[in-house]
Amino acid sequence: MTLAGRASGIGEISVERDRCVGAGQCVLAAPAVFDQDEEGLVLVLDARPSASPSDAVHEAVRACPSGALALG
């Protein structure tokens, strides 16, 4: 499953939950934007974050070990 949202100033956040391994690096990098469900898979809390967390979102994408996150 792919979830996508338009993030102001950082492009589109794409999440491939079927690739997520539950490492939680996205949550550590950008807790205002990402969380994990009860199975440990990534959830997007704010599909349209302000431009202020853009560095954190970029770091979350870079830190994802499974490549489940992307910016478009």
C-alpha positions as CSV (number, residue, x, y, z in Angstrom):
1,M,0.0,0.0,0.0
2,T,1.3,3.5,-0.8
3,L,0.1,6.5,1.1
4,A,0.9,10.0,-0.2
5,G,0.4,13.5,1.0
6,R,1.5,16.9,-0.2
7,A,3.9,18.4,2.2
8,S,4.3,22.1,2.0
9,G,7.8,23.1,0.9
10,I,9.2,19.5,0.9
11,G,7.3,17.8,-1.8
12,E,5.2,14.7,-1.6
13,I,5.7,12.2,1.2
14,S,5.3,8.6,-0.1
15,V,5.1,5.7,2.3
16,E,5.2,2.0,1.2
17,R,4.0,0.3,4.3
18,D,4.5,-3.2,2.8
19,R,8.3,-2.3,2.7
20,C,8.4,-1.0,6.3
21,V,10.4,-3.1,8.7
22,G,9.4,-1.2,11.8
23,A,12.9,0.2,12.7
24,G,11.3,3.5,13.9
25,Q,14.0,5.7,12.5
26,C,11.4,8.0,10.9
27,V,9.7,8.5,14.2
28,L,13.0,9.4,15.9
29,A,13.9,11.9,13.1
30,A,10.5,13.5,12.7
31,P,8.1,12.6,15.5
32,A,5.6,15.3,14.5
33,V,5.2,13.8,11.1
34,F,5.6,10.0,11.6
35,D,4.5,7.4,14.1
36,Q,4.1,3.6,14.2
37,D,1.0,1.6,14.4
38,E,0.4,-1.3,16.9
39,E,2.4,-3.6,14.5
40,G,5.3,-1.2,14.4
41,L,4.7,0.0,10.8
42,V,5.0,3.6,9.8
43,L,2.1,6.0,10.0
44,V,2.0,9.5,8.6
45,L,0.6,11.8,11.2
46,D,0.8,15.0,9.2
47,A,0.7,14.6,5.5
48,R,1.0,18.4,5.0
49,P,3.6,19.5,7.6
50,S,4.8,23.1,7.6
51,A,8.1,23.8,6.0
52,S,9.7,24.0,9.4
53,P,10.2,20.2,9.9
54,S,11.6,19.7,6.4
55,D,15.1,18.9,7.5
56,A,13.7,16.3,9.9
57,V,11.5,14.8,7.2
58,H,14.5,14.6,4.8
59,E,16.5,12.9,7.6
60,A,13.7,10.4,8.2
61,V,13.7,9.5,4.5
62,R,17.5,9.1,4.5
63,A,17.5,7.0,7.8
64,C,14.8,4.5,6.7
65,P,16.6,1.2,6.4
66,S,14.0,-0.4,4.2
67,G,13.5,2.5,1.7
68,A,9.8,2.7,2.6
69,L,9.9,6.5,2.6
70,A,10.4,8.8,-0.3
71,L,9.9,12.5,-1.2
72,G,8.7,13.4,-4.6
